[in-house]
Amino acid sequence: MGQEIRVQYDEVREVLQQLQAVTQSLDVALPNNVSSQNVLETMNSLHEINEALGHMLVAYQTLVLKSVERTSNSVDQLQETDNLLAKAIK
């Protein structure tokens, strides 16, 4: 029980902000009309795959942003608890 856990709150928040910025800047737009003048079945399949990939990227982006928000809230709560415990010990 003699070990101490130290959280560098500012560093954690900075990394979370960087992750949020990178995730928000992720370009999830894919070409919509690859097969506009092409009737090949392969092009239709490619278009369907691109659509599915676009939906997955948007879902991934949403999940990462929610994770960043929840982690940030957890860090805030951890710091608040740490401060309250430190005051109680003094």
N, C-alpha and C positions, 0 to 999 in steps of 0.2 A: 504494500500500500504506500510505499515511500516514493513511488514514481509520480512525476508531475507531467501533465499534458498541457502543452502551451499552444494556443491557437493564435496565429497571426491574422487577426480579423481584417485588417486593412489589405493584406495580401490576398486573402480569400475573396474579399469583395472586388478587388481589382481583377482577379482572374474571372470571376463570375461576370463582371461587366464586359470583359473582352469576349467571353464566350457568347454573351447575349448579343453584342454588336456583330460578331462574325455570323451568328445564326440569323440575325435579322437581315444581314446583307446578302445572304444566300439567295442566288437567283434561281428560282424554281421554274422559271418559264422555259418551256421546251417548244420546238417547232410544232405548230398545230397542223399545218397543211402540207406535209411532206409529199403526199400522194395526190395533189390536186390535179395533175395532168398525167398521172401514171395509173394504170389499171392493174398492175401486177399485184398478186395476192400477198407477196412479200412486203410490199409497201403498206398495205392495209394492216398487216401484222405489226409492222414497225410503228405505225401510227397508234395502234392499240397499246403497244408496249410503252411508247412515249407517254401516253395518257396515264397509264398505271404508274409509271415512274414519277410523273408530276404529282399525282395524288399522294404517293408515298413520301416524296420530298416535303410536301406541305405538312403532312402528318408528323414527319420527323422534326421539322422545324418547330411545330407547335409543341411537341413533347419536350424538346430541348429547352424552349423558352419557359415552359411550365416548371421543368426541373430546376432551372436557374432561379426562378422566383421562389420556389419552395426551399431551395438550399439557402438562398439569401435570407429568407424568413427564419430558417433554423439557426443560421449564424447570428442573427439579431437576438433571438431568444437565448442562445447559448451565452452570448456576451452579457445579456441582461442578468441571467442567472449567475454567471461568474462574478459580476459586480455586486450582486446582492449577497452572495456567499462571502466575498471579500470583506464587505461592510460588516457582516454578522460576526466574522472572526475577529475583527479589530475591536 
